[in-house]
Amino acid sequence: MDPKFIEGLRQKYIKNPPEGMTAKLVKNMTDSDLLDMHYFLTEDDDLDDDEFEEGFYIF
């Protein structure tokens, strides 16, 4: 992974940490943990409001 991308993410989350985290925690995260956190925070950003994810649903 591009080190500039990772450092950009780190700075983004240091300036505005996710709920329940502090800037200090983000600063000390491993690159892998930072990328995982970013993935889970943004995984649904590409979906429209009325669009369902593909998969199996039980209603």
NORTAMO-V358688 format. One line per field, one symbol per residue. ss: DSSP state (@ for helix, = for strand, . for the rest). phi: phi as a letter, one per 30 degrees, with the letter a starting at -180 (. if undefined). Layout:
ss: ???
phi: ???
This chain:
ss: ..@@@@@@@@@@@@@.......@@@@@...@@@@@@@@@@@@.................
phi: .deddddddededddbddeibcedddecddedddddddeddbdcddcddcccddlcbcc
